[in-house]
């Protein structure tokens, strides 16, 4: 009996050795946003969903709040192989493929729905394909980030009122267009350092969507919110070439479908939060008000036309025409 039991054990062990072991791929997914924001919560959901749909073949750990580096760092990390996936504004991808940067040209999008329609358009697909051809990086999805508004410790109502204002902007030319057009002093500062820069007076203003102003607590160190809505912003989910190029078509399909679902979930949450935040900021004692947006738009078109930033009128017109 004992001998038969041992023989059975040996048979089971031999079978286990003979069966192929399904290797698990561990990935690092990095972003610069807070754990409370939909960009993080939906990334965590997507990581679990990918694990489930690939039957555990992919284990993805999400690193929030610049824990693997600033936005510039994690974008470089895709090429260096230090990160595998990121969420980032396409303005950073535009450093390698400038055409993508036109999405940041002020007032090119009417609203969030226009931006999301652009993310499903032929022109965006052209850009995604060209970007992948140039860099190997695959853009999977576009999440609505919000309409960017201006906070400041100095009030203003139109473009002229911004003259001389020292305002933090991301280190991307398109973000400087509106402040420059209005005579302000745009100052690039890393996202993780903005709160301190506002607090110690390095800059007196910044611009971001209302949910970001809430998440990063900028309202604690600013008095006014001007609803400039100058850029309707989005962020993209991207996969590094050293990961994407090794994937089967089936896995590429799973990653793409999950990323699109996560982006849609995140976009819906951002839009819902955006709708109520103006009143919440007023309750916190901030002055929140509309401005003469047309004065900003006209100044941008006159002083910093799309061509001056290296964009084409053909791309501008195609995007503007999207319904």
C-alpha positions in Angstrom: 0.0 0.0 0.0 2.8 2.3 1.0 4.7 1.6 -2.3 1.5 2.3 -4.4 1.1 5.6 -2.5 4.7 6.6 -3.3 4.3 5.6 -6.9 1.1 7.8 -7.1 3.0 10.7 -5.7 5.8 10.3 -8.1 3.4 10.1 -11.0 1.7 13.3 -9.9 5.0 15.0 -9.6 6.1 13.9 -13.0 2.9 15.1 -14.5 3.4 18.5 -12.9 6.9 18.8 -14.3 5.6 17.8 -17.8 2.8 20.4 -17.8 3.9 23.8 -19.2 4.2 26.5 -16.5 2.3 29.7 -17.5 4.8 32.5 -16.9 3.5 35.6 -15.2 4.5 39.0 -16.5 4.8 41.7 -13.9 4.3 45.3 -15.0 4.8 48.7 -13.5 2.1 51.3 -14.3 3.1 54.8 -13.2 1.3 58.2 -13.0 1.6 61.5 -11.2 -2.0 61.7 -9.8 -3.3 61.3 -6.3 -4.8 58.0 -5.0 -8.2 59.7 -4.6 -8.4 60.7 -8.3 -10.2 58.5 -11.0 -6.9 58.2 -13.0 -5.6 56.1 -10.1 -8.7 54.3 -9.0 -9.6 53.3 -12.6 -6.0 52.2 -13.2 -6.2 49.9 -10.2 -9.5 48.6 -11.5 -8.0 48.1 -15.0 -4.9 46.2 -13.5 -7.2 43.8 -11.7 -9.4 43.4 -14.8 -6.4 42.7 -17.0 -5.2 40.1 -14.5 -8.7 38.5 -14.5 -9.1 38.5 -18.3 -5.7 37.1 -19.0 -6.2 34.4 -16.3 -3.4 35.8 -14.1 -0.7 36.0 -16.8 -0.3 39.7 -16.1 0.3 41.2 -12.6 0.2 45.0 -12.8 1.2 47.2 -9.9 0.1 50.9 -10.1 2.4 53.5 -8.8 0.6 56.9 -8.1 1.6 60.4 -7.1 5.0 60.6 -8.9 6.3 57.7 -6.8 8.3 56.5 -9.8 9.2 60.0 -11.0 7.9 63.2 -12.4 5.9 63.2 -15.6 9.0 63.8 -17.8 10.7 60.9 -16.0 7.9 58.3 -16.5 7.6 59.2 -20.1 11.3 58.6 -20.6 10.9 55.4 -18.6 8.8 53.9 -21.3 11.8 54.1 -23.6 14.3 53.2 -21.0 12.3 50.2 -19.8 12.1 51.4 -16.2 8.3 51.6 -16.4 5.9 49.5 -18.5 2.7 51.6 -18.6 1.8 55.2 -17.8 -1.0 57.7 -17.8 0.2 61.0 -19.0 -0.8 64.0 -21.0 -0.1 63.6 -24.7 1.8 66.9 -24.5 4.8 64.8 -23.4 4.4 62.4 -26.2 4.4 65.4 -28.5 8.1 65.9 -27.7 8.7 62.9 -29.8 5.8 63.4 -32.2 4.9 67.1 -32.2 1.6 66.7 -34.1 0.0 65.3 -31.0 0.5 68.6 -29.2 -2.2 70.3 -31.1 -4.8 69.0 -28.6 -3.4 71.6 -26.2 -3.8 74.5 -28.4 -6.2 76.8 -26.5 -9.8 76.7 -27.4 -9.4 74.0 -30.1 -12.0 71.9 -28.3 -15.5 73.2 -27.5 -16.0 71.0 -24.5 -15.2 67.5 -23.1 -17.5 65.8 -25.5 -15.6 67.3 -28.4 -12.3 66.0 -27.0 -13.7 62.5 -26.5 -15.1 62.6 -30.1 -11.6 63.5 -31.2 -10.1 60.5 -29.4 -12.3 58.3 -31.6 -11.6 60.2 -34.8 -9.6 59.2 -37.9 -7.2 62.0 -37.3 -6.3 60.8 -33.8 -5.9 57.3 -35.1 -3.5 58.6 -37.7 -1.5 60.3 -34.9 -1.5 57.2 -32.7 -0.2 55.0 -35.6 2.5 57.5 -36.5 3.6 57.9 -32.9 3.9 54.1 -32.5 5.9 53.9 -35.7 8.3 56.5 -34.5 8.6 55.4 -30.8 7.2 51.9 -30.5 4.9 53.2 -27.8 1.2 52.3 -28.0 -1.5 54.8 -26.9 -4.5 52.7 -25.7 -7.0 55.2 -24.5 -7.8 58.9 -23.8 -9.4 60.0 -20.5 -11.1 63.3 -20.1 -9.0 65.4 -17.6 -11.3 68.5 -17.5 -11.4 72.0 -18.7 -8.4 73.9 -17.4 -9.2 77.1 -15.4 -7.0 79.6 -13.7 -6.5 80.1 -10.0 -4.7 83.1 -8.6 -4.2 85.4 -5.7 -5.1 88.3 -8.0 -8.5 88.7 -9.6 -9.1 89.4 -13.3 -12.0 89.3 -15.7 -10.4 89.3 -19.2 -7.1 88.7 -21.1 -5.7 92.2 -20.3 -6.1 91.5 -16.6 -3.5 88.8 -16.7 -0.7 91.2 -17.7 2.4 90.5 -15.6 0.9 87.6 -13.7 3.5 85.0 -12.7 1.6 81.7 -13.5 2.8 78.1 -13.3 2.2 76.1 -16.4 3.5 72.6 -17.5 6.8 72.7 -19.4 5.1 72.4 -22.8 4.9 75.3 -25.3 1.1 75.0 -26.0 0.4 75.6 -22.3 2.2 78.9 -22.4 0.2 80.1 -25.4 -2.7 81.7 -23.5 -0.6 83.4 -20.7 1.9 84.7 -23.3 -0.9 86.0 -25.5 -2.2 88.0 -22.6 1.1 89.3 -21.4 1.5 87.1 -18.3 4.7 85.4 -17.2 4.3 81.6 -17.7 6.7 79.7 -15.4 7.2 75.9 -15.9 7.3 74.0 -12.5 6.9 70.3 -12.0 3.4 69.2 -11.1 4.5 67.7 -7.7 6.0 71.1 -6.7 3.1 73.4 -7.6 1.5 73.6 -4.1 4.7 74.7 -2.5 5.5 77.2 -5.2 2.1 78.8 -4.7 2.4 78.7 -0.9 5.8 80.4 -0.9 5.0 82.9 -3.6 7.4 81.5 -6.3 4.3 81.9 -8.5 1.0 83.6 -7.8 -1.2 81.6 -10.1 -1.7 78.2 -11.8 -4.1 76.6 -14.2 -5.7 73.1 -13.9 -9.2 71.5 -14.1 -11.4 71.9 -11.0 -11.1 68.2 -9.9 -7.3 68.6 -9.9 -7.5 71.9 -8.0 -9.5 70.0 -5.4 -7.3 66.9 -5.4 -4.0 68.8 -5.1 -5.6 71.3 -2.5 -4.5 74.3 -4.5 -7.6 76.1 -3.2 -5.9 76.3 0.2 -3.2 78.7 -1.2 -5.3 80.6 -3.8 -8.1 83.1 -3.4 -9.7 83.3 -6.9 -10.8 80.8 -9.6 -11.4 82.3 -13.0 -13.3 80.0 -15.3 -11.1 80.5 -18.3 -11.7 77.0 -19.7 -8.8 77.7 -22.1 -7.7 74.1 -22.6 -10.0 71.1 -22.6 -7.5 68.5 -21.4 -7.1 64.8 -21.5 -4.6 62.1 -20.5 -3.6 59.0 -22.4 -2.9 55.4 -21.3 0.3 54.2 -22.9 2.2 50.9 -23.1 6.0 50.7 -23.6 7.4 49.1 -26.7 9.3 46.4 -24.8 5.9 45.2 -23.5 3.6 45.9 -26.4 5.9 44.3 -29.0 6.0 41.0 -27.1 2.2 40.7 -26.7 0.0 38.3 -28.6 -2.8 39.9 -30.6 -5.3 38.5 -28.1 -3.5 40.2 -25.2 -3.3 43.4 -27.1 -7.0 43.3 -27.6 -7.6 42.7 -23.9 -5.3 45.5 -22.8 -7.0 47.9 -25.3 -10.5 47.0 -24.3 -9.8 47.3 -20.6 -8.0 50.6 -21.0 -10.9 52.0 -23.1 -13.4 50.9 -20.4 -11.3 52.4 -17.6 -11.0 55.7 -19.6 -14.8 55.9 -20.1 -15.4 55.2 -16.4 -12.8 57.8 -15.4 -14.1 60.4 -17.8 -17.7 60.0 -16.5 -16.4 60.5 -12.9 -14.4 63.6 -13.8 -17.4 65.2 -15.6 -19.7 64.5 -12.7 -17.2 66.0 -10.2 -16.5 69.0 -12.4 -20.2 69.9 -12.4 -20.5 70.5 -8.7 -17.1 71.8 -7.7 -17.6 75.5 -8.5 -20.2 75.8 -5.8 -18.1 73.7 -3.4 -15.2 76.1 -3.8 -17.5 79.0 -3.2 -18.5 77.4 0.1 -14.8 77.2 1.0 -14.6 81.0 0.7 -13.1 81.3 -2.8 -14.3 83.7 -5.4 -15.3 81.7 -8.5 -16.5 83.6 -11.6 -16.8 83.6 -15.4 -14.5 85.7 -17.5 -14.7 87.2 -21.0 -13.4 84.0 -22.7 -13.6 85.6 -26.2 -11.0 88.1 -25.2 -8.6 85.2 -24.4 -9.5 83.3 -27.6 -8.9 86.2 -29.9 -5.6 87.1 -28.2 -4.3 83.6 -28.7 -5.3 83.4 -32.4 -3.7 86.8 -33.0 -0.5 86.5 -30.9 0.2 82.8 -30.9 -1.5 81.2 -34.0 -1.3 77.4 -34.4 1.4 77.7 -37.0 3.7 79.5 -34.6 3.7 76.4 -32.4 4.5 74.1 -35.3 1.0 72.9 -35.9 -0.8 72.9 -39.3 -4.0 74.7 -40.2 -5.2 71.5 -41.8 -5.0 69.6 -38.5 -6.6 72.5 -36.7 -9.5 72.7 -39.1 -10.1 68.9 -39.1 -10.2 68.8 -35.3 -12.4 71.9 -35.1 -14.9 70.3 -37.5 -15.4 67.1 -35.5 -19.0 66.8 -34.2 
